Amino acid sequence: MKSKKNWIIGGLILLALIAAAAMMAISAEPVEVVQANRGTFTLTLEETAYVQAADDRELQAASTAQVRELLVASGDKVMPGQLLMKLSSPELTAETASARSQLARTEAELQAAGLKMQSLRLELKQAENDLARKKTLLQSRALAQAEYEEAELEVDKLRKTVSQQEAGVSGLSQQVASLSEMFNSLEEKREQLQVTSPVSGIILDLPVKVGQVVAPGTLLAQLGSAGQLEVKAELLSDEIRRVRIGQSTRITAPVLGEEVLSAQVSKIYPRAYEKTSALGVIQRRVPVIITLEQTANLQPGYEVRVAIETLRKEGVILLPRESVRLDEKGHYRVWLVKEGRIEQRSIQVGEKNQQWVEVIKGIQVGETVVRDGSRELKKGSRVKALKQDESV
């Protein structure tokens, strides 16, 4: 009888323990948890940017002219020497013709003057020889003094004439050189009325219209070379301090689909300039050039998204950013789950990005923390730890 009573009491105790355990399990609050692990921490600077040719060419008007015909449009691919547009300038054509005619006349005058100079030099040579012969005769008293002096005067006269002719030829030579330079310049400008592409590439901009009168220096077309492409980003001036030449960059764009291109920062402009944002905010931005390792389907003018890796730290302890909260005293804290109960732990943090926080002190690898650090939990309370795939 006593043994049966003991069995009953033991059963009741067991049931009580089971019930208590069940109640405790029911009362344990489920929380999603993560483990602190070592990993690679990176900081990236993201910005919208545009593809451009690494070798842009600007074609400008050489003289005042009128656009007579456009043979290409923006976005067209062109080859070296391909005719892009025709300009007209009656004034330049007339000026070139006048310069050609004047040059021809002056060259003819120079040729005639040169022939006359050669003739005079020959005549002078003969007169000098005759004077030398007469001097010999004079010394032998076979020639009168007056006749010798007359020959001497003739030589002096011819020498002056030759000198004057040589000066005239020299002046005409200078005129020919000057007129030739002027004509060549006008002819070059006239040839530039036929605007051709200097490179193989693509038309990036064609800002002129048929009938438009352009002045010297007016931009007629902007071409992008078909060679190396690059990306130009404009970064906020207060962010540029983190950017260095050689930093790795990821390039994404709708035209690339899921493909991500690798690139590097190759140039940082030395000055910032003001630019008004789409919201009307005046910002100071610094242009940065990023060199592509491959171009895929990109073309000059395409919009892309760049992500410049400004920091990389290997083997650091990481926690999700949402797991770490900043209290009213400025201390970083996490909810630590240990043996099914909640503990509050102060930690020291390092770098932070949008996803991760680097933990310098306070957490060890493998320790478990509540994913949502902003949850209202009580220290010492029981929790049921759920991993992310278990909480769905």
Secondary structure in CASP SS format (residue, H / E / C, confidence):
PFRMAT SS
TARGET T0000
AUTHOR 0000-0000-0000
METHOD secondary structure of the structure
MODEL  1
M C 1.00
K H 1.00
S H 1.00
K H 1.00
K H 1.00
N H 1.00
W H 1.00
I H 1.00
I H 1.00
G H 1.00
G H 1.00
L H 1.00
I H 1.00
L H 1.00
L H 1.00
A H 1.00
L H 1.00
I H 1.00
A H 1.00
A H 1.00
A H 1.00
A H 1.00
M H 1.00
M H 1.00
A H 1.00
I H 1.00
S H 1.00
A C 1.00
E E 1.00
P E 1.00
V E 1.00
E E 1.00
V E 1.00
V E 1.00
Q E 1.00
A C 1.00
N E 1.00
R E 1.00
G E 1.00
T E 1.00
F E 1.00
T E 1.00
L E 1.00
T E 1.00
L E 1.00
E E 1.00
E E 1.00
T E 1.00
A E 1.00
Y E 1.00
V E 1.00
Q E 1.00
A E 1.00
A C 1.00
D C 1.00
D E 1.00
R E 1.00
E E 1.00
L E 1.00
Q E 1.00
A C 1.00
A C 1.00
S C 1.00
T C 1.00
A E 1.00
Q E 1.00
V E 1.00
R E 1.00
E E 1.00
L E 1.00
L C 1.00
V C 1.00
A C 1.00
S C 1.00
G C 1.00
D C 1.00
K E 1.00
V E 1.00
M C 1.00
P C 1.00
G C 1.00
Q C 1.00
L E 1.00
L E 1.00
M E 1.00
K E 1.00
L E 1.00
S E 1.00
S C 1.00
P H 1.00
E H 1.00
L H 1.00
T H 1.00
A H 1.00
E H 1.00
T H 1.00
A H 1.00
S H 1.00
A H 1.00
R H 1.00
S H 1.00
Q H 1.00
L H 1.00
A H 1.00
R H 1.00
T H 1.00
E H 1.00
A H 1.00
E H 1.00
L H 1.00
Q H 1.00
A H 1.00
A H 1.00
G H 1.00
L H 1.00
K H 1.00
M H 1.00
Q H 1.00
S H 1.00
L H 1.00
R H 1.00
L H 1.00
E H 1.00
L H 1.00
K H 1.00
Q H 1.00
A H 1.00
E H 1.00
N H 1.00
D H 1.00
L H 1.00
A H 1.00
R H 1.00
K H 1.00
K H 1.00
T H 1.00
L H 1.00
L H 1.00
Q H 1.00
S C 1.00
R C 1.00
A C 1.00
L C 1.00
A C 1.00
Q H 1.00
A H 1.00
E H 1.00
Y H 1.00
E H 1.00
E H 1.00
A H 1.00
E H 1.00
L H 1.00
E H 1.00
V H 1.00
D H 1.00
K H 1.00
L H 1.00
R H 1.00
K H 1.00
T H 1.00
V H 1.00
S H 1.00
Q H 1.00
Q H 1.00
E H 1.00
A H 1.00
G H 1.00
V H 1.00
S H 1.00
G H 1.00
L H 1.00
S H 1.00
Q H 1.00
Q H 1.00
V H 1.00
A H 1.00
S H 1.00
L H 1.00
S H 1.00
E H 1.00
M H 1.00
F H 1.00
N H 1.00
S H 1.00
L H 1.00
E H 1.00
E H 1.00
K H 1.00
R H 1.00
E H 1.00
Q C 1.00
L C 1.00
Q E 1.00
V E 1.00
T E 1.00
S C 1.00
P C 1.00
V C 1.00
S C 1.00
G E 1.00
I E 1.00
I E 1.00
L E 1.00
D E 1.00
L C 1.00
P C 1.00
V C 1.00
K C 1.00
V C 1.00
G C 1.00
Q C 1.00
V E 1.00
V E 1.00
A C 1.00
P C 1.00
G C 1.00
T C 1.00
L E 1.00
L E 1.00
A E 1.00
Q E 1.00
L E 1.00
G E 1.00
S E 1.00
A C 1.00
G C 1.00
Q C 1.00
L E 1.00
E E 1.00
V E 1.00
K E 1.00
A E 1.00
E E 1.00
L E 1.00
L E 1.00
S C 1.00
D C 1.00
E C 1.00
I H 1.00
R H 1.00
R H 1.00
V C 1.00
R C 1.00
I C 1.00
G C 1.00
Q C 1.00
S E 1.00
T E 1.00
R E 1.00
I E 1.00
T E 1.00
A C 1.00
P H 1.00
V H 1.00
L H 1.00
G C 1.00
E C 1.00
E C 1.00
V C 1.00
L E 1.00
S E 1.00
A E 1.00
Q E 1.00
V E 1.00
S E 1.00
K E 1.00
I E 1.00
Y C 1.00
P C 1.00
R C 1.00
A C 1.00
Y E 1.00
E E 1.00
K E 1.00
T E 1.00
S C 1.00
A C 1.00
L C 1.00
G C 1.00
V C 1.00
I E 1.00
Q E 1.00
R E 1.00
R E 1.00
V E 1.00
P E 1.00
V E 1.00
I E 1.00
I E 1.00
T E 1.00
L E 1.00
E C 1.00
Q C 1.00
T C 1.00
A C 1.00
N C 1.00
L C 1.00
Q C 1.00
P C 1.00
G C 1.00
Y C 1.00
E E 1.00
V E 1.00
R E 1.00
V E 1.00
A E 1.00
I E 1.00
E E 1.00
T E 1.00
L E 1.00
R E 1.00
K E 1.00
E E 1.00
G E 1.00
V E 1.00
I E 1.00
L E 1.00
L E 1.00
P E 1.00
R H 1.00
E H 1.00
S H 1.00
V C 1.00
R E 1.00
L E 1.00
D C 1.00
E C 1.00
K C 1.00
G C 1.00
H C 1.00
Y E 1.00
R E 1.00
V E 1.00
W E 1.00
L E 1.00
V E 1.00
K E 1.00
E C 1.00
G C 1.00
R E 1.00
I E 1.00
E E 1.00
Q E 1.00
R E 1.00
S E 1.00
I E 1.00
Q E 1.00
V E 1.00
G E 1.00
E E 1.00
K E 1.00
N C 1.00
Q C 1.00
Q C 1.00
W E 1.00
V E 1.00
E E 1.00
V E 1.00
I E 1.00
K E 1.00
G C 1.00
I C 1.00
Q C 1.00
V C 1.00
G C 1.00
E C 1.00
T E 1.00
V E 1.00
V E 1.00
R C 1.00
D C 1.00
G C 1.00
S C 1.00
R C 1.00
E C 1.00
L C 1.00
K C 1.00
K C 1.00
G C 1.00
S C 1.00
R E 1.00
V E 1.00
K E 1.00
A E 1.00
L E 1.00
K C 1.00
Q H 1.00
D H 1.00
E H 1.00
S C 1.00
V C 1.00
END
